[in-house]
Amino acid sequence: IPQPTKSPSLGGVGEVKPTKEETEDLEEMQETNLPTFPDEIYTDLPGLLQKVVAKSNSPEDRDLLLLGSLVVISACLPKVYGIYAEREVYPNLFLFVTAQASAGKGRLTLCRKLVDPIHKALREVSKLEFEEYQRNLTEYAAAKNKAETERPKEPPVKMLVIPANNSATGLFQILNDNNGSGLMFETEGDTLALTFKSEHGNYSDGFRKAFHHETISYNRRKDREFVEIHNPRLSALLSGTPKQVSALIPSAENGLFSRFIFYFMNVRPVWNDVFANSSDQTLDSYFNHLGMQFFDLYKHLEFQAEPIRFCLTLAQQQAFNAYFSQTQNQYLCLYGADYLATVRRLGLITFRMAMILTALRIMDDGNICSPLVCRDNDFNTALSMVKILVQHAAKVFQQLPSEAVTTAPKNQKQQFLDELPKEFCRKDYLTVANKLGIPDKTAEKHIKRFAVNGLINHYAHDKYKKP
């Protein structure tokens, strides 16, 4: 470990120069980094989200705070819905942030503070209702003629944030008590993975149904009652290491993988100045204050008499269909049919993110109307984010266990595309193919498919370039 060098002029601790090996490690790490969201999406976010990302300390952290905020808020927009593929859909999102230990994903806990006032308000209502129930139960027990008195009914347990460490029946019961809505927030992905592996805790099926608001049914053992939750609206924010993703989602085939937004955090070997902010206000108090501001919007929406429909403009719909048609073809070419579900559900996720951004504009202009028409800048923000997220999902997809998905040919095809220079000719791509052990004829087929699907541009005879 290199020792700090002292500055001759100040006599203090100076900058440590990295060794050649450390520099090479840094360069290798940066080469494998995944892209972050483009800077331009941050210039015109809704006011609440601008205040959230103002406290970021890196591009990855900025993305993390934005995504985490969108997900927790997605659970708290009552009465807001849209029509997608001729079905009513709500803003709810599933997010899994994956990174190595100490990469900074723990800052997601700040996002939960945006909705803590809602959770606390629901818990307070639940507490008061239970105290009233206990008083009524005492009176009932003391009544002499119980035939004339109806036994009090136990009130529902109200909350927003649902514990991940739960049985399947326990989760569904809480969802039912809260009219089908809730938020699962768990910063240790293995907590949910272990729950899924337990005898009574595998509610993966319920997760998959909740994403599309499909009816969930279960039996209450206490009253031997069959219960159906119509139109469940569950959001989920999880984080963990890449191995925890595999533990939670061992296969891409059961559909849980394609329902999640994945964000693969780059490891930044930079020490942040932990004393940089001299203000007395902590991050906790800052985000608590933002949470109280969002609580006002939540209450306004909660007391709306009629549902509020979100919609895209005709031009936005055309741009949406054009992008996802092209993207589906490209990823079908690279990864095969296993990845199609992820691309298709990212379409629904884009629609939901645009819905959340549009709903948050109510805090800026105070205009609650139906329909809520998406602004072009909010539509472009959602689409720009998904263009990056589709790459992050592909990275996680490739890291699933080999028995879950046949990755070898797809990885080779992706590697071949990645290794091609920005501009090249047949001689160049055959050189790359030879390096990867790909036969010439196979390489030619890959190039033709890449060109047909827009992954490369064949703009002149024997001249190609990446778009």
C-alpha positions as CSV (number, residue, x, y, z in Angstrom):
1,I,0.0,0.0,0.0
2,P,1.6,3.3,-1.0
3,Q,2.2,5.7,1.8
4,P,0.9,9.3,1.6
5,T,3.4,11.9,0.5
6,K,3.7,15.2,2.3
7,S,3.6,18.5,0.6
8,P,6.8,20.5,1.2
9,S,4.9,23.8,1.2
10,L,2.1,22.9,3.5
11,G,3.5,20.1,5.5
12,G,0.1,18.3,5.2
13,V,-1.0,15.1,3.5
14,G,-0.8,15.4,-0.3
15,E,-2.2,13.3,-3.2
16,V,-1.2,9.7,-3.5
17,K,0.0,8.8,-7.0
18,P,-1.4,5.5,-8.2
19,T,1.0,2.8,-9.3
20,K,1.1,1.5,-12.9
21,E,-0.8,-1.6,-11.9
22,E,-3.5,0.5,-10.1
23,T,-3.8,2.7,-13.2
24,E,-4.3,-0.3,-15.4
25,D,-6.9,-1.7,-13.0
26,L,-8.8,1.6,-13.1
27,E,-8.7,1.7,-16.9
28,E,-10.0,-1.9,-17.1
29,M,-12.8,-1.1,-14.6
30,Q,-13.9,2.0,-16.7
31,E,-13.9,0.0,-19.9
32,T,-16.4,-2.5,-18.5
33,N,-18.6,0.2,-17.0
34,L,-22.2,0.5,-18.2
35,P,-23.6,3.8,-19.3
36,T,-25.4,6.2,-17.0
37,F,-28.5,8.3,-17.9
38,P,-27.6,11.2,-20.2
39,D,-27.1,14.6,-18.5
40,E,-29.9,16.3,-20.6
41,I,-32.7,14.3,-18.8
42,Y,-31.8,16.1,-15.6
43,T,-32.3,19.6,-16.9
44,D,-36.1,19.5,-16.8
45,L,-37.3,17.0,-14.3
46,P,-40.4,17.7,-12.1
47,G,-39.4,20.0,-9.2
48,L,-39.5,17.3,-6.5
49,L,-37.1,15.0,-8.5
50,Q,-34.7,18.0,-9.2
51,K,-34.5,18.5,-5.4
52,V,-33.8,14.7,-4.9
53,V,-31.0,14.4,-7.5
54,A,-29.4,17.7,-6.3
55,K,-28.0,15.7,-3.4
56,S,-26.2,13.1,-5.7
57,N,-22.4,12.7,-5.5
58,S,-21.8,10.9,-8.9
59,P,-23.6,10.0,-12.1
60,E,-24.4,6.6,-10.7
61,D,-25.7,8.0,-7.5
62,R,-27.8,10.5,-9.4
63,D,-29.4,7.7,-11.5
64,L,-29.9,5.7,-8.3
65,L,-31.7,8.5,-6.5
66,L,-33.9,9.2,-9.5
67,L,-34.9,5.5,-10.1
68,G,-35.4,4.9,-6.4
69,S,-37.7,7.9,-6.1
70,L,-39.7,6.9,-9.1
71,V,-40.3,3.5,-7.7
72,V,-41.4,4.5,-4.2
73,I,-43.6,7.2,-5.6
74,S,-45.1,4.7,-8.0
75,A,-46.8,3.1,-5.0
76,C,-48.4,6.4,-3.9
77,L,-50.3,7.9,-6.8
78,P,-53.9,6.9,-6.0
79,K,-56.5,7.4,-8.7
80,V,-53.9,7.8,-11.5
81,Y,-54.0,5.2,-14.3
82,G,-53.5,4.8,-18.0
83,I,-54.6,2.5,-20.9
84,Y,-51.9,0.3,-22.3
85,A,-52.6,-2.6,-24.7
86,E,-56.3,-2.0,-24.0
87,R,-55.9,-2.6,-20.3
88,E,-56.0,-0.3,-17.3
89,V,-52.5,0.0,-15.8
90,Y,-51.2,1.9,-12.8
91,P,-47.8,3.5,-12.2
92,N,-46.3,0.6,-10.1
93,L,-42.7,-0.4,-10.8
94,F,-40.3,-3.1,-9.7
95,L,-36.6,-2.2,-9.4
96,F,-33.5,-4.3,-8.5
97,V,-30.3,-2.3,-8.0
98,T,-27.3,-4.6,-8.2
99,A,-23.7,-3.8,-7.3
100,Q,-20.7,-5.1,-5.4
101,A,-20.6,-4.4,-1.7
102,S,-19.9,-0.8,-0.7
103,A,-20.7,0.5,-4.2
104,G,-23.2,3.1,-2.8
105,K,-26.5,1.3,-3.3
106,G,-27.3,1.9,0.4
107,R,-28.3,5.5,-0.4
108,L,-31.6,4.1,-1.7
109,T,-32.8,4.3,1.9
110,L,-33.0,8.1,1.3
111,C,-35.7,7.5,-1.3
112,R,-37.9,5.7,1.3
113,K,-38.1,8.9,3.3
114,L,-40.1,10.4,0.4
115,V,-43.0,8.2,1.4
116,D,-42.4,7.7,5.1
117,P,-45.0,10.3,6.0
118,I,-47.6,8.3,4.1
119,H,-46.6,5.0,5.8
120,K,-46.6,6.7,9.3
121,A,-50.1,8.2,8.7
122,L,-51.5,4.9,7.7
123,R,-49.9,3.2,10.7
124,E,-51.4,5.9,13.0
125,V,-54.9,5.4,11.5
126,S,-54.5,1.6,12.0
127,K,-53.4,2.1,15.6
128,L,-56.5,4.3,16.4
129,E,-58.8,1.8,14.7
130,F,-57.3,-1.1,16.7
131,E,-57.7,0.8,20.0
132,E,-61.4,1.4,19.1
133,Y,-61.8,-2.3,18.3
134,Q,-60.3,-3.3,21.6
135,R,-62.7,-1.0,23.5
136,N,-65.7,-2.4,21.5
137,L,-64.5,-5.9,22.1
138,T,-64.3,-5.3,25.9
139,E,-67.9,-3.9,25.9
140,Y,-69.0,-7.0,23.9
141,A,-67.4,-9.4,26.3
142,A,-69.1,-7.6,29.2
143,A,-72.5,-7.6,27.5
144,K,-75.0,-10.0,29.2
145,N,-77.1,-10.7,26.1
146,K,-74.7,-11.3,23.3
147,A,-77.4,-12.5,21.0
148,E,-78.5,-8.9,20.6
149,T,-75.0,-7.5,20.1
150,E,-72.8,-8.0,17.0
151,R,-69.2,-9.1,17.7
152,P,-66.8,-6.3,16.6
153,K,-64.8,-7.0,13.5
154,E,-61.1,-6.7,13.7
155,P,-60.0,-3.7,11.6
156,P,-57.6,-4.0,8.6
157,V,-53.8,-3.5,9.3
158,K,-53.0,-0.4,7.3
159,M,-49.4,0.3,6.1
160,L,-47.6,1.3,2.9
161,V,-44.2,-0.4,3.3
162,I,-44.7,-4.2,3.5
163,P,-41.9,-6.4,5.1
164,A,-40.2,-8.7,2.6
165,N,-39.6,-11.2,5.4
166,N,-43.2,-12.5,5.2
167,S,-45.2,-15.6,4.4
168,A,-47.1,-15.6,1.2
169,T,-50.4,-15.5,3.1
170,G,-49.0,-12.7,5.3
171,L,-48.1,-10.6,2.3
172,F,-51.4,-11.1,0.6
173,Q,-53.3,-10.3,3.8
174,I,-51.5,-7.0,4.1
175,L,-52.2,-6.2,0.5
176,N,-55.9,-7.0,0.9
177,D,-56.1,-4.9,4.1
178,N,-54.7,-2.0,2.1
179,N,-57.1,-2.3,-0.9
180,G,-54.5,-4.1,-3.0
181,S,-51.7,-1.4,-2.8
182,G,-48.3,-1.4,-1.1
183,L,-44.5,-1.0,-1.4
184,M,-41.9,-3.6,-0.7
185,F,-38.6,-2.0,0.1
186,E,-35.7,-4.2,0.9
187,T,-32.0,-3.2,0.7
188,E,-30.7,-6.8,1.1
189,G,-31.8,-8.9,-1.8
190,D,-31.1,-12.2,-0.1
191,T,-33.8,-11.5,2.5
192,L,-36.4,-12.0,-0.2
193,A,-34.4,-14.8,-1.8
194,L,-34.4,-16.7,1.5
195,T,-38.1,-16.0,1.9
196,F,-38.9,-17.4,-1.5
197,K,-37.0,-20.6,-0.6
198,S,-39.0,-21.1,2.7
199,E,-41.9,-23.5,3.0
200,H,-44.6,-20.8,3.2
201,G,-42.8,-17.8,1.8
202,N,-42.7,-18.3,-1.9
203,Y,-44.9,-15.5,-3.2
204,S,-43.0,-15.2,-6.6
205,D,-46.3,-16.1,-8.3
206,G,-48.1,-13.2,-6.5
207,F,-45.3,-10.8,-7.5
208,R,-45.7,-11.8,-11.2
209,K,-49.5,-11.3,-11.0
210,A,-49.3,-8.0,-9.2
211,F,-47.1,-6.5,-11.9
212,H,-50.0,-6.8,-14.3
213,H,-52.7,-6.2,-11.7
214,E,-54.0,-9.7,-12.1
215,T,-56.2,-11.1,-9.4
216,I,-54.4,-12.8,-6.5
217,S,-56.3,-15.4,-4.5
218,Y,-55.4,-17.1,-1.2
219,N,-57.0,-18.9,1.8
220,R,-57.1,-17.3,5.3
221,R,-56.5,-20.1,7.7
222,K,-57.8,-18.1,10.7
223,D,-61.4,-17.8,9.3
224,R,-61.1,-20.5,6.7
225,E,-62.0,-17.8,4.2
226,F,-61.2,-17.7,0.5
227,V,-60.0,-14.2,-0.4
228,E,-59.4,-12.6,-3.8
229,I,-57.4,-9.4,-4.3
230,H,-58.7,-7.7,-7.4
231,N,-56.5,-5.2,-9.2
232,P,-53.4,-5.5,-6.9
233,R,-51.0,-2.5,-7.2
234,L,-47.6,-3.5,-5.7
235,S,-44.3,-1.7,-6.1
236,A,-41.0,-3.2,-5.1
237,L,-37.5,-1.8,-4.6
238,L,-34.7,-4.3,-3.9
239,S,-30.9,-4.1,-3.9
240,G,-28.2,-6.6,-3.6
241,T,-25.1,-8.1,-5.1
242,P,-25.1,-9.9,-8.5
243,K,-25.1,-13.3,-6.7
244,Q,-28.3,-12.2,-4.8
245,V,-30.0,-11.5,-8.2
246,S,-29.3,-15.1,-9.2
247,A,-30.5,-16.4,-5.8
248,L,-33.8,-14.5,-6.2
249,I,-34.3,-15.1,-9.9
250,P,-32.5,-18.4,-10.8
251,S,-34.1,-18.5,-14.3
252,A,-35.3,-16.0,-16.9
253,E,-38.1,-18.4,-17.8
254,N,-40.5,-17.8,-15.0
255,G,-41.2,-14.2,-15.9
256,L,-40.0,-12.5,-12.7
257,F,-36.8,-11.3,-14.4
258,S,-38.6,-9.4,-17.2
259,R,-40.8,-7.6,-14.7
260,F,-37.9,-5.8,-13.0
261,I,-36.0,-2.7,-13.9
262,F,-32.3,-3.6,-13.4
263,Y,-29.6,-1.1,-12.7
264,F,-26.1,-2.4,-12.6
265,M,-24.0,0.1,-10.6
266,N,-20.5,0.9,-11.7
267,V,-17.9,0.7,-8.9
268,R,-16.2,4.1,-8.6
269,P,-12.8,3.8,-7.0
270,V,-13.1,7.4,-5.7
271,W,-13.1,8.5,-2.1
272,N,-15.9,11.0,-1.5
273,D,-15.2,13.9,0.9
274,V,-17.4,13.0,3.9
275,F,-17.0,16.5,5.3
276,A,-17.9,18.4,2.1
277,N,-21.2,19.8,3.3
278,S,-20.8,22.1,6.3
279,S,-24.6,22.7,6.6
280,D,-26.3,21.7,9.7
281,Q,-29.1,20.0,7.7
282,T,-28.5,16.3,7.3
283,L,-29.6,14.2,4.3
284,D,-32.2,12.6,6.5
285,S,-33.9,15.9,7.4
286,Y,-33.6,17.1,3.8
287,F,-35.4,14.1,2.4
288,N,-37.9,14.1,5.3
289,H,-38.9,17.6,4.2
290,L,-39.3,16.5,0.6
291,G,-41.5,13.6,1.9
292,M,-43.8,16.1,3.6
293,Q,-44.1,18.0,0.3
294,F,-45.0,14.8,-1.6
295,F,-47.5,13.9,1.2
296,D,-49.6,16.9,0.2
297,L,-49.9,15.6,-3.4
298,Y,-50.8,12.1,-2.1
299,K,-53.6,13.6,0.0
300,H,-54.9,15.6,-3.0
301,L,-55.0,12.5,-5.2
302,E,-56.5,10.4,-2.4
303,F,-59.5,12.7,-2.1
304,Q,-60.1,13.0,-5.8
305,A,-63.7,12.0,-6.6
306,E,-62.9,10.5,-10.0
307,P,-59.9,8.6,-11.4
308,I,-57.4,10.5,-13.4
309,R,-56.4,9.1,-16.8
310,F,-52.9,9.5,-18.1
311,C,-52.3,9.4,-21.9
312,L,-49.6,10.0,-24.5
313,T,-50.1,12.2,-27.5
314,L,-50.4,10.6,-31.0
315,A,-46.9,11.7,-31.9
316,Q,-45.5,10.2,-28.7
317,Q,-47.4,6.9,-29.4
318,Q,-45.8,6.7,-32.8
319,A,-42.3,7.4,-31.5
320,F,-42.9,4.8,-28.7
321,N,-44.0,2.1,-31.2
322,A,-41.1,2.8,-33.6
323,Y,-38.5,2.6,-30.9
324,F,-39.7,-0.6,-29.3
325,S,-40.3,-2.3,-32.7
326,Q,-36.6,-1.6,-33.6
327,T,-35.3,-2.5,-30.1
328,Q,-37.2,-5.8,-30.1
329,N,-35.6,-6.8,-33.4
330,Q,-32.1,-5.8,-32.3
331,Y,-32.3,-7.8,-29.0
332,L,-33.9,-10.8,-30.7
333,C,-30.9,-10.8,-33.0
334,L,-28.4,-10.6,-30.2
335,Y,-30.1,-12.7,-27.4
336,G,-32.8,-14.8,-28.9
337,A,-36.4,-15.2,-27.8
338,D,-35.4,-15.5,-24.1
339,Y,-34.9,-11.7,-23.9
340,L,-38.1,-10.7,-25.8
341,A,-40.2,-10.6,-22.6
342,T,-37.8,-8.1,-21.0
343,V,-37.9,-5.7,-24.0
344,R,-41.7,-5.9,-24.2
345,R,-42.2,-5.3,-20.5
346,L,-39.7,-2.4,-20.7
347,G,-42.3,-0.8,-23.0
348,L,-44.9,-1.0,-20.2
349,I,-42.2,0.3,-17.7
350,T,-41.6,3.3,-20.0
351,F,-45.3,4.1,-20.1
352,R,-45.4,3.9,-16.3
353,M,-42.4,6.1,-15.8
354,A,-43.9,8.7,-18.1
355,M,-47.1,8.5,-16.0
356,I,-45.2,9.2,-12.8
357,L,-43.3,12.1,-14.2
358,T,-46.5,13.6,-15.5
359,A,-48.3,13.1,-12.2
360,L,-45.5,14.9,-10.3
361,R,-46.0,17.9,-12.5
362,I,-49.1,18.5,-10.5
363,M,-46.9,19.6,-7.6
364,D,-45.3,22.3,-10.0
365,D,-48.4,23.7,-11.6
366,G,-51.3,22.6,-9.3
367,N,-53.3,21.4,-12.3
368,I,-55.2,18.2,-11.5
369,C,-57.2,17.3,-14.6
370,S,-58.2,14.2,-16.6
371,P,-56.8,13.3,-19.0
372,L,-53.3,14.1,-17.8
373,V,-51.5,14.5,-21.1
374,C,-47.7,13.7,-21.1
375,R,-45.3,16.5,-22.0
376,D,-42.8,15.8,-24.7
377,N,-39.9,16.4,-22.4
378,D,-41.3,13.8,-19.8
379,F,-41.9,11.3,-22.6
380,N,-38.3,11.8,-23.9
381,T,-36.9,11.5,-20.4
382,A,-38.7,8.1,-19.8
383,L,-37.6,6.8,-23.2
384,S,-33.9,8.0,-22.7
385,M,-33.8,6.2,-19.4
386,V,-35.1,3.0,-20.8
387,K,-32.5,3.1,-23.7
388,I,-29.9,2.8,-20.9
389,L,-31.9,0.4,-18.7
390,V,-32.2,-2.1,-21.6
391,Q,-28.4,-2.4,-21.6
392,H,-28.3,-2.8,-17.8
393,A,-30.9,-5.6,-18.0
394,A,-28.9,-7.3,-20.7
395,K,-25.8,-7.2,-18.5
396,V,-27.7,-8.9,-15.6
397,F,-29.3,-11.3,-18.0
398,Q,-25.9,-12.6,-19.2
399,Q,-24.9,-13.2,-15.5
400,L,-27.8,-15.5,-14.8
401,P,-26.8,-19.1,-14.1
402,S,-25.8,-21.0,-17.2
403,E,-28.5,-23.6,-16.6
404,A,-31.1,-20.9,-16.6
405,V,-30.3,-19.6,-20.1
406,T,-28.1,-20.8,-22.9
407,T,-25.7,-17.8,-22.9
408,A,-22.7,-19.0,-24.9
409,P,-23.8,-18.2,-28.5
410,K,-25.5,-15.0,-27.4
411,N,-22.5,-13.8,-25.5
412,Q,-20.3,-14.5,-28.5
413,K,-22.6,-12.5,-30.8
414,Q,-22.7,-9.6,-28.4
415,Q,-18.9,-9.8,-27.9
416,F,-18.4,-9.8,-31.7
417,L,-20.5,-6.6,-32.0
418,D,-18.8,-4.9,-29.1
419,E,-15.3,-5.7,-30.6
420,L,-16.1,-4.2,-34.0
421,P,-14.5,-0.7,-34.5
422,K,-16.6,2.4,-35.1
423,E,-16.0,2.1,-38.9
424,F,-14.8,-1.1,-40.6
425,C,-14.7,-3.2,-43.7
426,R,-14.9,-7.0,-44.4
427,K,-11.2,-7.5,-43.7
428,D,-11.6,-5.7,-40.3
429,Y,-14.6,-7.7,-39.1
430,L,-13.0,-11.0,-40.2
431,T,-10.0,-10.1,-38.2
432,V,-12.2,-9.6,-35.1
433,A,-14.1,-12.8,-35.8
434,N,-10.8,-14.8,-36.1
435,K,-9.7,-13.4,-32.8
436,L,-12.9,-14.7,-31.2
437,G,-12.8,-18.0,-32.9
438,I,-15.8,-17.3,-35.2
439,P,-15.7,-18.9,-38.7
440,D,-15.8,-16.5,-41.6
441,K,-19.2,-17.6,-42.9
442,T,-20.7,-17.2,-39.4
443,A,-19.2,-13.8,-39.1
444,E,-20.7,-12.8,-42.5
445,K,-24.2,-14.0,-41.4
446,H,-23.8,-12.0,-38.1
447,I,-22.9,-8.8,-40.1
448,K,-25.9,-9.2,-42.4
449,R,-28.3,-9.7,-39.4
450,F,-26.7,-6.7,-37.6
451,A,-27.3,-4.5,-40.7
452,V,-30.9,-5.7,-41.2
453,N,-31.7,-5.0,-37.5
454,G,-30.0,-1.6,-37.4
455,L,-27.2,-2.6,-35.1
456,I,-24.7,-1.5,-37.8
457,N,-25.0,0.7,-40.8
458,H,-23.9,-0.7,-44.2
459,Y,-23.6,2.7,-46.0
460,A,-21.4,1.8,-49.0
461,H,-19.8,-1.2,-50.7
462,D,-17.6,-2.9,-48.0
463,K,-18.1,0.0,-45.7
464,Y,-19.8,-0.3,-42.3
465,K,-20.1,1.8,-39.2
466,K,-21.9,1.6,-35.8
467,P,-24.8,4.0,-35.5
